[in-house]
Every structure is written in structure tokens, then in C-alpha cells.
Amino acid sequence: MFEAGTATNPENPFFWIEEEQSETPPIEILHFVTAVVVSQNGAEWLPSTLKNLRSQSRPVDQFVAADIESSDASVTLLQSAGANFIVHLPAGSTQSMAANACLKEADDRPEHVHWLWILHDDSAPEIDALENLLHAANLNPNASVIGSKVTDWNDSEHVLEVDSSITAIGTRFTVLERGELDQGQHDRIHFSHSVSSAGMLARVDTFAQLGGFTRQIPHYRSELEFCWRVWENGQEVVVAPESRIRHAAASVRELRKQTGEKGSPHFLDRKAGALLILSRTPFKWLWARYLLLLISGIMRGIGYLLVQDFAAARDEWRATISALLSRGRIKELRLAVGPLPMRRGIRPRFNQQVSFAATEVAEAIAENSDRILNSIFPNRPDASELGWKAAAIAIAKKPSSILAVLSITWGVIASRSAWYGQQLISNSTGVMPTDTSLLWNEFVANWHAVGMGSTGASHPLQAVIALFSIFTFNNPATFVVILSALGAWLAALSLHLSLRSFLPHAGTRVWLAGLYGLSPTMTGAISGGDIALIISAILLPPTILLLRRALISWRAAALAAMTTAILASIWPAIWFVFIAVIAYQLKQTGAGRNIRIRFLVIFLGSVLLTAPWSLEVISHPLRWFVEFGASAREIAPAWSVLFGSSQSHQHTGWWWSFALFLVALVSLLDRRTNRISTIAWSFIAVIVSVSLVGQFVATIVNDAIVQPSLSVAAIAANGAMILCLAASASSIRVQLDRTDFGWRQISTAIAAILITAMPIVGLIQNSIAADLSTGLRRESEISGSALRGFTDPLRLRTLLVSTEADGAIAVEILDGRLRILGDKEIVDTSDKVVLSQRVAAWLNGYDTSLENPLRKLGIGYVAVPFEDDALNRVSSRGNLERLITARNSKLLNIWRLTDVQSRAYVSDGIDEFALPDIQRAPLPPDVKGVITPSEFVRELRLADRTSDQWVATLDGKVLKTIEGETLAWKIPKRASGEIVIQFDSGRRLGWLVIAFSTLLALLVVLAPRRRHSYRDEWLDE
């Protein structure tokens, strides 16, 4: 045996100093032990407890029992065991109350050290348990409480508790790992903050002096509260691990009905812990403890929700609220605190609590990550068995690893123009910001600085890119570059894993995945910077598979709702495709009510996740077929989707995909694979039908923005034809392996060669030999340093004039920044017409007696790139003051329009009064100004998009709007006072709450379920 004072680090009793210790002879003390056995319908375990009590190597001197109105044979068993006294307590009493009641029946032995040995009816001590407890008492004369090592009732090697403490948020803290086995690692007598009441040896004088267990915490933390008062009273609490006791923990396991305060073990434990930590917090820091408990309770509840432990989440929140509102209990507990502070080092330090929590989280992540990896890669080499070197070689030899290397190399070559330079830009995305906050601000905003301003709903893809940019340190531009480089491999991996459910041959899956990920459409998307198409190619195969698995799984339905939301935000027509797929599955399976509800959740979940953008799209049929970032000027014919030619990028000619088309068509003739091929061609038919409708709408409307591209439809049809090829793969292998040589082998070999050559041709045409000047690229940052200097208090806009490749003049309004991801989808197309007309009138020389046509647009600056052909035309205009002359490609030529003074002004038709006080960053502008009385009816104008969310007031009175092409209000005669113009952006918040709530609900369904409950977690500690 070792002394507690030398066997333990006094600053950290939870971790012991490993050094040689010498035996210390015990002090001979006269002990008198009164055993207290508390029973409550415990006849199942009581015989073993009483038998072991009678068999102690050091017998007890007195036996007192307490029964809490048992309805079984507990009282009879206690009487037959020879109890000196039996205290009967009414229903509703607790074990702590019973122990307190037994104190009155214990004999007074002043010549001895009198002890109470508290035993539960479900705790059976080993035969030498009391002897070891008293030995520890001899070694530690100042100890008033001595505890045992508690093990599981059915498995004595499973340690339930040695000692325990409490964290800053009231949770239990032990040094035990979950499910830890007893290997002698804790067999040292040492100080402890608290010991279990099962097998607790407490001095009668200390127990009586402190009033026993408190009534304010009747359940699970009562022993901790008592031991805390023991320390505060100047005595010690010691653990004697060689004293062992088996404990069934019937109350915790809910093997019997709980008496006293109602609630689950989780609720009572968390509430007691919160009450206890509040009672020991200094008064001046009590507000901080309240706040900490409230935040931790909310976050822990959310954590339980995410692992689908709804009962634990409910109990966590109930316990937190109940504890915070129990001011009376907290006050009474604070009054019971002893006169001395607890010895330093007894409670765990903050860094120990953080380390313990981090270890728990890391173990949970490791457990779940291994499970996920094993489900995705079931046959992956195990480094622990083969060794790292052999495992690495085995992985490198796999066909999938070779495909990964080729795909990533392919992607790096295709996106080579984006790897170096300044700002990242493409025709599909515009300028990609380097700070995620810009995308988040644009996503949550209800007003956007695009052209004359936009009140259109933010595009959901902004939130998707911003969210995943966390992995690139909040840099969306870096994420887009990495996504482009890895896009081919991720798309191939997506199809490879999706085909695994019905195509067992790994080599064939790799070949088909390579055809999909390295298709000409994908290489064109990578070099063209079409990240929307890359994301679609990655998500399409698993989404189709999830729609199938949603027949039997809610988790598949939740994940399908999320992926469908992303796909629909890229091409809304995908909703029609998936509705057709779902209708087919419902018809084939004769689905019941639960299945129909799951599919309804998929559709409604995807709509709510993207609201209000989705509602705007649904209410405007012309937008159903608009593809994100599409920039082609010609309408793609619907038949082109069969050959991967969508005309949005520099894809290969349709003839290179003709072999794949023929093989997919011939697969319908193979009876062995006819079912899979029929399903795939049904999907292709739906894709073509939707594309035909889109082509018809685009032709009727005759607007390039309606449906200029069918890239997503093309990649979806390509995947479906590869599915046909997968169904025929076994037949192809049989044809090529036949011993006889004939035309079937020749035709099959030619088809396989042509199909395999398709990615190579796509790479050469779309990446190596292509002009990448319009794709994903890096360009000089002409907008940043040049335009930031002109965001003066007037908040005037800048007109960017440049010359396109065909010699046409291109104009764009910059309101503090260039267009970024998602701007193209919310811009009002009527701006182009108005802007082009007014800029043409300005460049051609407008009538000086009329108003400057750029005035109503709030344009105060004109910018022209370095050495652009439009330079001479702009510089010849009047009313310009040159501010910057560009001398290299990094600068812009900048002029100031001298006759434009403000974006907001008051006019009576003769004179004008500018309102220069315009504040904006990054919200919509707030305009303030003061006007004097006038005999004329005046107009208040603001150069921004007309919307009912703009409100103008004069001395607090709302002004009436004037209908017209610009934003204007009517000012009555002789009116004067302060003018205020503001934008009400409150509508967006409600939709964000709905979308976030939907996302949270889907994540809860999707999250991995706990394999154990809070109760099991507590016991396993």
C-alpha cells in the first residue's frame, strides 16, 4: 500500500507519479463500522449483497438497513440477514435520504472511530473490501470519506468508477476511458474529489457535522456534493482501489422505477451537475457561469440532435433550463459551503478538461471516419496488417489509383491557366473573390450592387461555394481552382462508387468511370471554368442512386434532398427529370404511404433549401431551363445532349461520341441486360424531352439567357449511356475473349477503342489546343486598386467600357466591384438595353440642351482598360476630367463626369439640388438631406432599381412614389425638412431561417445514429 500524500501528484490527483514508493506502516486505530444497506425493490440483487456483507474478512460491527417501501421480498431478506435495525421510509424517498435516516440508528462509540459503510441493494462488496477500506483509513488518519473501486455487476473486469469530479459546465469528469478494463492501472490509494456512494466509508462524526447528504440534490450527484463539503471542511476524501465492489447501477440503467424527483437519469444527472457548479461559483462570476451553462446546454443538445439522440437532447435542454431557474436550491446549496477552500489540484484543471473532451471527440470522429471509409472502400489495404510500405504499394497498383493519378493530372493540365496570376475569372463565374465573407454577404443580402441594383433572390450556389471554401481557409478562388483540378477525378470516383451496387468487376468500373470523368464535356467544363457543371457531374450519379434507395431509407431521402437542391440550383429543369424518375419508381414498386412521403420530402426539402430563389424560378417558367453560368449565344439543339455537345464550351464534335451512342443503343437488344438498359434509355428520353421543351422556349422567346446551353443535360445523358455500357460490359468481355475470330470481335474492339479514345480527343481539343482566354484564367486585377479609390461619399457608379473580339463595344456598370459568382443570375436583362442605348447616345454626342443620359444611372466615373480600342471614343467626349492615365495592363484609364454630382437629387424641372450624404458599406445606400420650402411640386430621384422596398420620408412622413423607369418620389409644395431614403431588407431573414431549419432537419436525419445512449456512456466511463 502507498500513502495518498506520496503516491499522487498533489497538483493533479487524476494522474499519478510513476516512482518507487516505500511501504508505510499503518497506524493502529480502533474502528467501529456500521453497515448501512439501502433497499428499494432490490430483491433481485440483495441476496448477493447480503451474502458478501456477511462474508467480510473484517466483519462489520453493526448492521442497519433502510427500505423505501419495497413491494418485493426486500424487507424479508433484510430481516433474515440479521439487521439490527430496519428503517422504513415512505415512497418518494431517495437513497440519500435513507442513508441520513440510518445515521440516527447507529450506536455512539466515542472510544472508537465510528464509520458508516453505505451499501446499495445492488452493490456487492468483495470479501476483503471493508478490510482494505480500513487499511486505507489507517494510512490516512485525516480522511473522512474513503471510496472503493466500482466494477460492473456482471463483469468485474469492467471498471465503472474509481473517482470522479466535475467540469466547468457540470458534466462528470473521470480518468476512465469508455469500457475500460481493470488491469491494475488505478490500484493506488490517492486523494479524490469524490467517490461513489456505493461502498462509501464515511466517518460518523463528519457525516453528522455536515448534515449528511443534502436534500437539494437527492440523486446522482449527492455524493459529489457531500465530498465537496468534506474537502471544504478541512478533511480528505481518499480512494482505496483494492477495495472492490460490484454494482448493478439499477437506477441508472432504469431497471427499477425511480423515486423522488421525477425524470430520466440524464435529466437528473445534468440538472444536479449544473446546480452544484452554480452553488460553488463566486458571486461576482455567477453571471458568467449562467451564460456558460446556457450556451453549453444549447450546444450539447444540438450535438445530441445531430446524432439523432432526441431523448438526450430533450433532457439536456430541460435540465439546463430547470437548473438555471432553480434559484432557491442554488441559494440553499451555497449556504452549506464549508469555511475552508478546497485543496488545490483536487478538481481537474481547465486544460485537462479540454484535453479530455478533445480526446472524446477525436475518438468519435475516428470511429465514424473508419466506418465511413470501410463502407466506401471495403477492400482497402489495412496498413496495420500489411505495414505502411506494403499498403502504399498495394494501393498504387489498384486500377482506381491509376485512374486517380491520370484524372488529377488531366485536371491540372485543363485548368493550367488558373494556377498562377492575379484575380481568378471566367465567363461562367465572373471574378471569384478571395474572401468568403463577400459571398456570404451577397447570399444573405436582399439587395445586390449589380448594375442598377437587384432585388432578385441570391443564388444558392453562392452559399455552397462559400461553405466548402472552409476547406481552403475561406478562399473561394482557391477552392474553385482545386475543384477544377480534381473535378475529373471526383466525377469518376462518384460514378465508380455508384456502379459498385450492381457491377462487381472493379476493372470495368474504373474504365467506365474514366469515360465519365474524362469525357469531353468534363474537360471542356474544367478549361472553361464551369464549376457548376463540374459539381453537377459529381452529384448526378449518387443522386440517382439515392433516389432509388429512398424507397427504403429516410437517410437516403434526406441526402437526396440536399443533392437535388444543389443540382436544381444549377439547372432547375432537373426537378422535372427527377419527378419523372420518382414517378417511374412509384409505379414499379406500388409504393405505400411512407415511400410517397419520403419522395415528397425530397422535393419539398430541395425547394425549401433554395428558397426564395426556388420560388422565384417556379413562378417564372422561362427560368426553368436557365443553366447557371451559361454564356453560349446559340441555342443548343436537344439532340446534341445524346453526344455531349451542348455548345456551351469547346466540346468535341458529336461524331466522337457516336460509338458510345451506338453501343448504348445496341444494349437494348441484349436480353440479359435489357432491364438496366431500358431504365437508362427511359432516363435519356426524359432528358431529351426536357431539353426539347427548353429549346422550344428559347426559340419562342428568342433570348439567349433563357436556354443557351444544355451542359447538365448532356452530362446526365452521357452518364446514362455509360450505364448502358456497364450493363453490356460482361458481354463485351466475352466477345473479346472468344477463341474464334469474327466480325463481332472486330466491331466490338473498334467500338471499345473509339469510346476509349474519346477522352483523349476531348483533352487535346478542349485543353491542350484550345484558346483558354475565355475560360477559367487569371487576369490582372484591374478592378481592385483602381476602383477602390473612387468610392467617395457620393457613391457614384463606374462605367466600364471595353471592346470585344468582334469589335463591338461592351459596357458594364460597376457599383464598387466587378461581377462575382451568382451576379449573372440575378441581373435584370432590361439593364442591358437601357445601358446600351444611353451609352451609345453618350458616345455619339448627346444634345447638350438635354440631360446627360448617364445621369439617371448614377454614373460618375468612366473606366477603359489599358490600350483598349474604346479609349479614343471615350476621351473625345465632353464634361470629362481625366483622373488616371493607364501606363500598364494593371491599371485603368479613369475619367470623372463633371456634371454628375450625386446618385440622389431633388428636381423641380428647372433647378436641381443634390443630396450628397449617401452612406453604404456593404448595405444598400441610405440617403439623407435637408430641403427648404418651394412653390413647385418637386421630384426626389434615386439612381437605383425600382422596388417597393425603398422607402422615402420627409420629416418622418412617407412620400408617394412616381411610376416610371427610375426610382422617384413626389414632394408636395412648400414641403421642407429632412429627407431620408432607406431600403427595407428584412424579408430575406425569414427565408434564411426557413432554409437553415430545413438544412438542420435534414442533417439530423442524415447524421449517424448513436450506438449507445447517454446512460450507456455514463456507465462505460
N, C-alpha and C positions, 0 to 999 in steps of 0.2 A: 504494500500500500504506500501511497505517496501523499505527502501533505498538500493540502489545497493551496497553501501560500507559495510553495516552491514548484509544484508541478504545472503551474499555469502562468502564462504571461499576464501580470496584473493589469496591463493596459488593454489586453484583448483576451478575455476568458474563453472565447469561442475557438481559439487556435492555440495549441499547447506547444511549449518549448520542448524540442526533442533533445534531451540531455540526460546524462546518467543521474539518477536520484538515489538517495540512500533511505533505507528504512528508518522510520521514526517510531520509537516505542510509544504505544498508545497510553493515554492517561486513564488510570482505572477510576471509573465513575460509577456510582450506584444508580442504575436506571430502573424506572418503573414504567412499563408500557401498557397503555390501554388501547386495545384494538377496537376500532370503530368500523363496523360494516354497515353500509347503507344499501338497502334493497328497495327495488320498485319493480314488481313483476319480473324478477330475475331468476325464477326457478330453473331456467334452462342452464345458467352458468353457476348459480350459487353453490351447488354441491362441490364442484371443483375448488371454488374459492374457500369454502369452509374446510374442506379436507386438507388443503395446503396450509391453511391457517393453523390447524391442529397439529400439523406435522413439522412445525418450525423447529430448527435446531436450537434456537433460543426461544423458548415458549413465551407467549405474551402473559402478562400478569393479570390482566382484566379484559373481559370481552363484553363490549356494549354494542348493541345493534339498534338500527333505526329503520323503520319500514314506512314507506309512503303509500299507505292504503293499497297494498297489493291484493289483487284478486286471484292470484295463483297460490301455490304452496310455499311461498317465500317465508311467511311467518312460521309455519310448521318446521321448516328446515332450520330456521334460526333458533327456535326453541330446542330442537333435538341436538343442536350443536353445542348447547350449554351456555348460551348467552347469559351473562349476569343480569343485564337489564335489556329490555326491548322498548324503545321509544316509538310510539305510534304517532305519525304525522298525518294531517288531512291531505286530501287530494289537492294538487296545485303547489305543494311544497317542492323544493328542489333539493338536490344532493348537498348543496352548500348549507341550506337551512338545517338539514338533518345532521350534518357534522357539528354545527353550532349547538344544536339541541343536545347532542350526546356529551358535550363538554360538562353539562350540569350533573350528569350521572357518574362522571369519573371520580374515583377516590382522591382525596387530598393526601399526598405523601410529601411533606416538606423535607424529610430527610433524604429523599431521592430526587433525581432529575426525572420529572414526570413527562412522559411523551404521549401524544395521540398518534396512533398509526391508522391513517384513514384508508379504507379499502372500499371499492365499489363492489357490487354484487357480481359484476362481470370482469373482475380483476383477480387473477390467481397468482399469488407470490410464489417464487421458488422456495424450497425448504430452508435455504440459508439467507433469504432476503433480509429478515429482521436482524440477524447476526451481523451482516455486512453493513446495514444502516447504523447500528450501534457502534460498530468499529469506526465508522467514519465520524460519529459523534465524539468518540474518544480522541480522535485525531484533530478535531476542530471544536474545541470547547465553546467557542463563541457562536457556533452555528445553532440557529433556532429552527431551521427547516432543512430537512435532508430528503432528497428525492431518489427514486430508483430509475433504472433503465427500463423503459416500457417497450415491450415487443408485442407482435401480433398474436392473438389468441390461438390461431390455427397454425402459425408458422413462427416459431420462437426465434428464427434467424432474421426475421424481418423487423427492423427497428422502427418503432413508431415515434418515440420521443426519448431524448436524453435530457436536454434542457431547451428552453425557448426564451424568446424575448419579443420585442415589438418594434415595428418600423415607425418612421415618421408619419405614415398615413394610417397606422393602426392595424396593419396586417401582421401575421405571425412571421417570426424570423427564427430559423434554426440552421444548424450547420449540416443537416442531413440532406442527402440527395434523394430524389424520388425513388422509392422502392429500395432504399439502401439496406444491404445485408450486414449483419453483425459479424465482423471479423476482428474484434478486439480493438478497433481503431479509436474507440471512445472510452476505453477502460482506464480512466484516470479520475481520481477524486478531484473535483475542481469547483470553483465558485460558479454560480449561475444566477441569471436574472430571475428565472422562475423554473419550477419543476411541476410535473403533473400531480394533480390531486389524487390520482390513483397510485397508492403506495406511498403517499407523502407522510413523513415522520415530522411532527411539529411539537415543540415544547409547549406544555400546557400553560405555563405562566405567560409566555409571549402570546400564545393564542388568545388567552383571556384578556390580557392587557390591550391587545389590538382589536378586541371585539369579534374575532373570528373572521369568517368570510363576510364580505359586505352584501347587503340585500339589494344594493343598487345595480350589481352585476350578478344576477343569480345563476348564470350559466357558464359558458365555456372559458371566459377569461377571469373567473373568480379567483383561481389560484394565482394567476399573474398579478392581479390587483393586491392580493394578500402578501405575496412575496415582495412586491414593490414596497409595501408599507413596512415589511420586516427590515429591508435594507435601510429605509429612511429612518427607522427607529434605532439604528446602530448595530443590529445583529446581521448575521450572514445566512445566505442560502447556499447549500452545498449539494452536489450530485455525487452519489455513490454508485457508479455504473455496475459494480459487481453484484449489487442487489438488483435482481431482475424480477419483473412482474409481467405476466401475460395479460393483455387487456383486449376484450372483445369490442370495445367502443360502441356499445349498442345504441346509445343516444345519437352519436354522430352518424352511424350507419342507418339510423331511423328504424332499428329492429324492434323498438318499442315506442309507444306513444309518449311524446314529450309532455311534461307537466310544467307548471309555472308559466312564464311568459310565452305566448304563442309565436310560432314562426319556424321556418326551416333552420337547420344548423348553420347554413351560410348566413342567413339574415341575422341570427342571434350572435354569431361569432363576429361578424363585421361591425354590428352595432356596438357590441361590448368593446371591441378594439378601439373604435372611434371615441366612445365615451371615455375610455381610460386615457387615451393620449390627450384628449382635451382637458381632462382633470389634472394632468401633470404639466401643462403648458403655462409658463409665466403669463401673468395677466396682460402685460404690455404687448405680448406677441400672440395673444389669443385670436385676434382678428386674422392674422396671417395663417394660423392653424385652421381656422374655419375655412378660409379660402382654399388652402391646400387640400383639405379633405373634400371640399365640394368639387374641385377640379379633378382630383384623383378618382373620386367616386364616379363622376360622369365618364371619364376616360376608361376606367376599368369596366364599367357597364357596356360601353361601346365595344370594348375588346371582347367581352363575352358574347355580344351580339354577332360580331364578325365570325366567331367560331360556332355560331348557332346554338349557344347555351342560353336559351331565353330565360329559363328559370333563374340562373345565376345572375344574369343582367338585371332582372327584376329585383332580386334580393339585394343586389349591390346598391341600386338606386334607392330602394326603400330603406335600407339600413343607414345609408348616408343621410338621407333627409330626416329620418327618425332620430338619429343621434344629434344632428345639428339643432333640432328643435327641443331636445330634452334638457332644457336649461336647469330645471330643478335637480335632476340626477347629477349633472355636472357640478353644480354648486355643492351638493352633499358629498360627492367624492373628493372635491378639493378641500373640504373641511376635515377630511380624515387623513390628510397627509401628515406624516411624522415631522419631528423637529429637525432632523438631520438630512442633508442631501445624500443621494445615493453615491456610493464609491465610484470613482471614475474608472471607466473601462468595462463596467458590468454590462451596460447596454451597447449594442453594435454601433460603430461609428458610421457616419454618412457614406464614406467610400466603400465600407463593407456592404451596406445595404444596396448601393448602386451596383457593385460587383456581383452580388448575389442575384439581383434582378436581371442584370445583363446576361449572366450565365444561364438563367432560366429561359430567357428569350432566345438566346443563341441555340440552346439545345432544342427548343421547339422549332426554330427555323431549320436547323439541320435535319431534324426528324422529318419534317414536311418536305424539305427540298429533296432528300434522298427518296422519299416515297414518290414524289412527282417525277424525278429522273428515272426511277425504276419503271414507272408506268409508261414514260415516253420512250426510253431506251432499255427495254427489258433484258437485252443480251449484251449490255455494255461490259467490257472487261473490268474486273474488280482489281484495283491497284493493291488492295490489302492482301489479295491472294496471289497475284502474279508478280507484284513488285511494280514500281513506277515505270521502270525502263521497259519491261516486257509489256505492260499495259499500254504504254505510249506507242510501241511498235505495232501491237495488235490493232489499236485504233487507227493508226496511219495506214494500215493495209486494207482497211474496210473500204468498199466502193463508195459509201456515203462520205467518208473523209476525203477521198479523191475528188468527189463532186464538190464538196465544200471549198477545197482549195481552188479548183477551177472556177467556180462561181464567184468567189470573192475576188480572184484575180481579174476575172471578166468585168466585175462591177467596178473595180478600181480603174481599169482602162476606160470603161464607158463614161465614168464620172471624173476623168482626169482634169477637166477644165475647172472643177470646183475645189481642188485641193490646195490651191495657193492663190494669193492675190488679196484684194481688199473685200468689199462688200459682196455677199452672195446674192445672185439674182437669176431669175429665169422668167420666161414668158408665162409660165403656169402659176408661179407663186409670187411674182414681184420680188421686192427686196426682202430677204429673210433677216429679221433683226437678230442681234447677238445677245439680247436680254429678254428673258421670258416675261418679265413684267409688262412689256409692251403688248404682247399677245394677250395676256390675262386682262389688261386694262381694256383692250379692244373687245374682248369677248364679253365682259360684264357690262360694258357701256351700252347705253341706248341711243347714243349719238356718236357718229364717226366723222372724223375730219377727212372725208373723201370727196373731192370736187367741191360742190356747193354744200356738202354735208349730206349725211344719210341717216335715216331713221330705220333702215332695214334691220332685221334681226341678225345678230352676229353669227358667223358661220361656225358650226360645231367643230370643224377641223382645226380651228384656232386653239380650242381647248385641248384637243387630242395631242397636237404638236407640243403645246406648252406643257402638258402633263408629262409626256415622255421625254421632254428636254431635261427633266430632273437628272436623268442618267448621263447627260453631257454637261453637268454643272450649270444648268439654267441657260444654256446657249442653244437656241433653236437652230441657228445656222449650222452649227457643228452636228447637231442631231440629223438634220436633213442630209448633210454630206455623208455621214456614216450610214444612214438609211439607204441612200442611193448606192453606196458601195456594197452593202450587204443585202440589198433588196433581192437580187437574183438568187442568192443562196437561201434567204429566208422564204422566198416563194417556193423554191424547190423543196426545202425542208417541210414546208406546210403540206404540199401535195404528197410527199413521201410518207409522212405520218398518217395522213388521211387515207391513203391507199392500203395501209397496213391491215385494216379490218377485213379486207376480202382478197388481197393479193399477197400470198405468203412469200413469194420469191423476192428476196432483197435486191438482187442484181437488177431484176426487171423494174422494180420500184425506183431504183436510182436512175435508170435510163429514162423512164417516163418523167421523173421529177426534173431531170436535167432538161428535157424537152420543154417543160413548162417554165422553169425558172430562167432558162437561157433563150426563150423564144424571141423572135424579132420584136414583138410588141414590147417585151420587157426591156430589151436593150435600148429600144427607142425611147421608152419612158425614162430610163436611167440617164441617158445622154441628154434628153430634153428637159430634165428636171421635173418630170410629172410625178411628184411624190404621192399624189392621190391615187394614181394608177398602181404604183408600187404597193401601197397599202392595200388596195383592192385585191391585187394578185395574192398577197399574203393571207388575207382573211377569207377569200371566197371558198377554198376547199374545206377548211374546218367549219365554216358556217353551214355549208350544205350538209356536212356530216352531223352537225349539232341539230339541225332541223329534223334529221332522221331520228336522232337519239332523244329528242324532246318528246317522242311518243311515250317514253317510259321514265324520263328523268326531269325533275324540276331544275336541277343544277345545269343541265344542258340547255334547258329553255332560258334560264337567266343569262347564261353566257351567249346564247344565240341572240337574245335581245340586244346585248351590248355590241356585238359584232355587226348585227344588222343595222343598228343606229349609225355606226361609222360608215358602212357601205352605202347606206341611203343618203348620208350627207354628201357623199361623193357623186352618186348617181341616183336620184330619187326613184327612178323607174325600177330600181332593184326591188322595191316594195311589191310591184306588180308581179315580178318574176317569182319572188318568194311566196306570194299569195297563191300563185298557180301551183308551186311545188307543195305547199301545205295542203291545198285543196286535193291534190292528187293523193297525198299520203292519207288524208282523212277518208277518201273514197276507198282506197285499197284496204285500209285496216278496219273500216267500220267503227271508227273511233267513238269512244264514250265521252261522257261529260268532262271528265278530268283532262283528257287529251285535248279537247276543244278549248278548255280554259287555258291550258299551257300555251297553245298556239296563239290564243288571243293575247296572252301576256307578252309574248314575243313581239307582236305587232304594236300593241299599246305601249309597251316598255320602250321600244325604239322611237316611237313618236314623242313620248314624254321626255326622253333623254335629250332629244334635239329640239324641244320646244323653246321659244316660239318660232324658231326657224322652220320646223316641220309644218306647223300650222299655216305659215305664210305660203309654203310650197304647195300644200294640199289645196289651199283656197285659190291658187293661180295655176290652172292646168298647163299653161305654157311653160312653167318652170319644172314640170315633172321630168322632162327629158334633158334638162340642162346638166352638163357634166362639169364638175369642179375644175377650174383652171383651163378649160378647153379654149384654144386660141386659133384653130384652123378656120379659114374663111369659106371653105367649100363644105357643103352638106354631104356627109358620108352616106353612100347608098347602103341600105340594110343588108344586102347580100355580102357586103365586104366583111361582116363580122365572122363569116364562115372561114375566112382565110387570114384573119388577123390584120386586116388592112383597114384602119379606122380613119386615116388621113389626118390624124392629129399630130403625128410625129413622122420621122423619116423611116417608116417601116419598109420592109422588103415588099417586092411585088407579090401579088396574090398567088402566082404560079408556084412559088416555093412552098406554100402550104397545101398545094393541091394533092400531094401524095398522102399527107395526113388526112385530108378530107376524104379521099378515096378509101383508105384503109378503114376509117371510121364508118363509112357508108357500107362497105363490104361486111363489116362486123355484124350487120343486121341479118345477114344470111346464115351466120353460124348459129345453129340451134342451141349449142351448148352455152353460148354467151348471149343469146338473143335477149334475155330479160334485162341484163345490165345495159346493153347497147340501146334497147328500146327506151329505157329510162333516160339515158344520156341524150338521145335524139329528141325525146319529148322536151327535155330542158332546152336543147338548142332551138327547137321550134318556138318555145316561149320567148327566148332571147330574140330571135329573128322577128317574131310578131311585134314585140315591144319596140324593136328598132324600126320596123316599118311604120308604126304609128308615129314615132319620133321623127322619122324622115318626112312623113306626110305633114305633120305640124310645122316643121321647119320650112317646108316648101310653101305652105299656105301663108305663113306669117312673113316669110322672106326676110328673116332677121338672123344674122349669123350667131347671135348669142343664144338662140333658142335651142339649137341642136347641131352644133358644128362638128361633133366628134362622137364616136361610138367605141372608145377605147376600152371601157369597162365591159361593154357587151362583147367586144372581140376577145378579151382575155377570158371571159366566162365561157364563151363558145369554144375557145381553144382548150380550156380545161375539160370541158365535156367530151370533146373528141379524143383527148388523151385518155379519158375514162373508157371510151370505146376501145382504144388501143390496149388499155390494161386488160380489158375483158378478153381480147384476142391474143394477148401476149403468149399464152401457152400454145396456141395453135401456130403462131409464128415460129416458136422454138422447135415445135415438132416438124414443121415444114423444112426448116433449115437443117435439122439433124437427120433427115431421111437419107437412106443409103442410095436410093435411086435418084437420078438427076433428071429434072424435067422443067417445064415452063413455070410450074408453080413455085419451085425453088428460086428460079431466076427472078420472077416478078416479085416474090416476097423479099428477096435480097435487095433488089433495086429500090423497092418501097422503103425498106429499113435504112438504106444508105441515104436516100433523098430526105427522109424525115430527120435523120441524124445530122445531115449537112445543113439543115435549116438554121440552127443557131449560129453556125459559123458564118453563113452568109449574112445573117442579121447583124452579127458583131462587126463584120467588115463594112457593111453599108451604113449602119446606124452609129457606129462608134469610131472606127479607125479612119474611114474615108469620108466621114460626114463633116459638114460645117457645123461646129459646136457654138457658133457665135450667138445663136438664139436659144440655146438650151441652158442647162444649169452651168453657171460660169461665175467667175469673179471679175468684177469691174472696178474701176477707180471710184472712190467714194465722192461722187460729185454733189451729193445732197447734204452730207453731214456738216462739215466745217463751213461750207459756202453759204448754206441757207440758215444755219442757226443764228448767224449774226443779224438777221433781218426779222426776227420775231419781236418787233418793237411793241410798245404799248398799244399801237393801233391795231395790231393783229391782222395786218393786211396779208392777202394771199400772194403767192408767186406763180406766175405763168411760165411753165417750161415749154419752150419752142424748140423743136428739133426736126431734122429731115430724115425721112425713112429711106429704105433702099431703093424704092421706085421713084424717088424724088418728091413725094407728097409731103406736105407739112403736117407734122404730128404735134398736137398741143395737149397739155395736161395741167390741171390746177393742182398746186401743191399747197396744202394748208399746214405747213410746218414739217412735213415729212413726205417721202415718196410712198407709193402704194406698197403695202405689205401683203402677206398671206391672208386671203379672205376678203380683201378690199374689192377685187374684181366682181365678186358675187353679190355685193350689196350696193354697188354703184348704180345710180339711176341713168339708164341709157339715154334719156332725154337730155342729159347734160352735154353729151357729145354733140348733138345737133345745135343746141343753143351756143355752146362754146365755140364750135367751128364757125358758125355764122358770125358771131361777134368778133372773133379773132381775124377772120377774113376781112370783115369791114374795117377793122382797125389797121391791118397790114396794107390794105388797098387805099387807105386815106379816107377817113370819115369826114363828114361835113362838120367843120369847126363850130358852126352855129348850133349843132345838136350836142347832146350829151355823149361823153366818151362811152363807147359800147362796153368797155371793160369795167365801167364804174359800178354797174349793178351786180357785178360778180365779185366785188370787193378785192380786185386785183391791184396791188400797189407796186409789185416788182415783176420784172420780166427777166428770165434767165435763158441763156443759149449756151450749149456745150462748146468746148474749145474747138475752133476751126470748123464749125458746122456751117452748111450752106445757107442756113437761115440768118446768119449773122448780119449780112448786108441789108436784108429786108427789114430786120428789126431796128437796126441802128439808124435807118433813114426816117423813122417815124418821129413825129414831134412830141413835145411835152415829156421828154425823157432826160434823165440825169444819170450819166454813167457812174456806177459805183466801183465796179471791179472789171478789169480787163484780163481775161484769161490768158496766161502765158505758158500753160502746160495742160495736159489732159486731166489733171486732178482738180481743175478749177472751172468755174462757170463765168461767162460774161454776164454781169448783173447791171440792170438799169432800174431806176426809180421813176414811177409815173408821178409827175409833179401835181397833176390835177385830181388825184385820188387821195383824200385825206383820212378817210375812216370807213370801216365796214358798216357803221351805223350813222345815220344823219336824219335831220328833220328838214322838210322842204315844203314851201307854200307855192311852188310853181315859178317863183321868181328868185328868191334868195334861199340859201341853204345854211344849215347850222350843223356842224359835225359834232358827234358825241365820241370824243377820243378815249374815254375811260372804259376800255374793254379788257376784261381780265379773263385769262384762260390758261390753264395748265393743270391737268390734261382734260378737264371737263369742258363742256360747251361754253361759249363765251357768255359772261354776264356783263351787260351794258348798263352804265349809269351816267346820268347827266341831268342838268338843270336847264329849263327853258323859261322864257319870260312870256307874258301875255301877247297875243296877236289878234288882229281883227279878221284874220283869214283862217279858214279850215286848213290845217296842215296835215302832212303825212309823215309818219315815222317809219323809216325803212331800215331793214337789216339784210345784209347780203348773205343770207343763209337759206337752207332748204325750208320751204313752206311746210309747216306741221302744226297740228292743234296742240302740241306740247309746248310751243313757245307762248309765253305769257308776257304781255307788256302792261305796266301800270304807271299811272301818273298820280303821284301823291297817294298811292295805295289803291286807286280806283282802276279797275281793269279796262283797257282800251279795246274798242271793237276792231276786228281785223278787216282789211280791204282785200277782196278777191283779186287775184292777178298772178302773174308769173313770179313775182318776188314777194318776200315777206314784208308786209306793210300793215300799219295800224292808223286809224283816224284820230286826230287830235282836235277836239272841239275849239270853237272860237273863244278867245280870251282865257283859255286854259293855261295854267303855269304850274310850276313845281318840279319835283324830282321825278325823272323818268328812270324806270328800271325794267330791263328786259332779261328774262331768265328762261331756262329750259327745264321742264319737269321730266326728270329721268327715272321716276320711281317705278314705272311699270316693269322694268327689267328684273327688279328684285324678286317679285313674286314668281316669275318663271324660273329664275335661278334656284329658288327654294324647292319648287316642284321637281326640277331636273335633278338636283342634288339628292332629294328624298328618294326619287326613283332609283338613282345610282346606288344609294346606300342600301335600299331594299334588295336590289339585285346582288350586291356584294355579300349581303348576309346570306342569301340563298346559295350563292356560289362558294362561299368560304368553306374550308374543310371543317367537318364536324369534329368536336372534341371526342376523343376515345375514352375519356374518363370525366367524371363530374367533379364539381368543387369538393364534394365530400371525399371522393377517392384521392384527390390531390392533397387534401389535408392529411388524410391517413398515411399517404405514401411519404410524407415528409418525415 
